[in-house]
């Protein structure tokens, strides 16, 4: 019999202890155990993702009840205790006694019988006193309070407090921890009857949906099972894509017959959206650095059914003379710290360091100083990121305007918890004739 707690625990170990990427690990595990029923897969996903995104708070609670700090625990025990505390605090459907008992069993199964008493004692103590946990006071130390309550590194909290103020920062942090429905883009070239038929199929599959952000083709799916089983996915009638990503393509103002170059496009969502906007005319060339990413883009292109798009491996920092002043639109959704996407990739905040921001911003400058040359006179360059740092966004946009023959057209920032999307920055530039 499959032990879903053990599977979730192995995911947590891979991500937090072995530093593997959360979205890859969890997807691989859910694919491996695709034969399990929806309830079991949902348990694995929620337990793993929740433990990862709440890790800072969980360690704070553990340190409040344990004589051994979380940092000094053996890696397996640390992951086991984090998972147990998450279940105690955030999974009301599981009896506290079951959490404690099953954690003890897992410790014994994995060769830590000598620590059964420790595991049991700490978890039961937390269970009995979870209403009395002494969190930092909001009034006396806002940084500590937000850091612990929303499980964010202090440096990120301090940065956003300085930029956005306390009220807005807390809304952003709340948004990053909010439950994330699956957002899909319906092929805009479906006629009214075809679209109605697709939405009926989705409804009959037991999936609730609602429109998103005023985009006529965007919907939130509230209770899907596996993505592959959503009607319209396998035949390309729908694509998984965040609404913020769709807004970037809207900013590009794509017209039929244009040539679109997406320079850092994996997994291909914006490029495929652009191909859809072209309505089987023009052409989209989408690039990324690695062969693996190019293969992923090719898979998505094949599923879409669009033939006016091609994926290739190419380093965006290297000049391509063949595309000199060829593109009507260049989409430059550039490498970034990803802090706006922490709601979907909970391990980002543990990977990115404050000093990394400057290095990433410099890489963006290197790419922008190359790819602007592909834009025709009168054409458009759309620069975007999925982060919320000034260095990677506004400062680089200003630097670009000061150094290259472009004029600012539109600029927009989307915030988790405010705009009901991931965090995005986007700005469009028009090349001077």
C-alpha positions, 0 to 999 in steps of 0.5 A: 500500500502506498504511503502518501505521507511518505511520498510527500516527505520525500518530495520535501526532502528533495526540495529543501535538503537536496535543493531540487526545484519544487515544480519539477519534483512535485510534477514528477511525483504526481505523474509517477503516482497518477494511478492514485485517486484525486484525493490522495494526489491532492494530499501529496501536493498540498502537504509538500507545497504547503510545507515548503512555502510555510517553512520559515514559520514552521521552523519558528514554531519548532524552535519555540517548542524544541530544545534542538533548533530546526537547523541542528536537526538531522535532515530527515527529522527536520523535514519530518517535523516541518511536515508534521507542524504544517499538518497540525497548523493548516490541515484541519481535516487530519486529527492531531493524533494521526499526525503525531502517530504517523510521524513516529511511524515514519521516523521508525521506518526510516531508521530513527527509532531512537528519536521516536520520543523526541518526534512524538513529544515535540509534535504533541506539545505543539498540538496541545498549545498551537493556540498559544504560539507567541508570534512576533508582534506586528506593532513592535517589529513589523519586519519580524511579524511579516517574515514569520507569519508569511514565511518570507526571508527578512531581506525580501520583507524589508525591501518591499516594506521600503518600496510599497509600505506595510499595507501593500506589502502584507497584501502581496504576501497574503496573495503569495500564500493564497490558493492558486487556481489553474488559469487557462487561455482558450484559443481565441480563434475558436468561433462562438459555437466551438468555445461554448462547446469547450466550456460545456465539456469542462463543466461536464467534467466537474470543473468549475470555471470563471472569467479572469481579469476581463480577458475574454479568453482567460478562465480560472479552473477551480477544481481540476484533477490532472492538467492532462485530463482537462477537456481541450488540453491535449488538442490545444484548445486551451493552454495553461498560462497565468493571466499576467503572462497574457497581459504581456502579450496584450501589451505587444499589440500583435497584428496579423502578418507580423514577425514576432521574436520571443528571445527567452520564451520557455515554456512557450506560453507567450509565444503560443499566445502570439501565434494565436493572435496572428491567426495562422498568419505571420510567424513567431520564432521562440528561443531559449538557452537550453536544449531541454527548454527548446524541447519543452517548447516544441511539445507545447507547439505540437499540441497547439496545432499552430504551424506559424511558430518555431522553437530553437535553442539560442543564447539571447546574449549572442547577436544574431545578424540574420534577425537584424531589424527584422522583427515587428515585435520582440518579446523579452521576458527576461531571466529574473529573481522570480519573486513575483512567482513565489506563489507557484514556486515556493522554493524560490525565496530560499534560493535567491539571495539579496546579492543575486539581484544585481547579477541578474539585473546585469544579465538583463542589461546584456540581453537588452543591449543585444536584442533591441537590434532585432526590432524594426524602426517603428517596431515594438520591444516588450520587456517583462519580468515575473519579479518585484524588485526595482533593480530588475524592473524600473531601473533597467527600463530607465537605463534602456531608454537612456541608452537606446533609440526607443520611446516608452509606450506603456508600463504596468506592474501586477501584484499578487493579492491585488491583481489576482495574478503572479507578480509581473512587471511589463513595459513596451518601447517603440523604436524610433524611425 
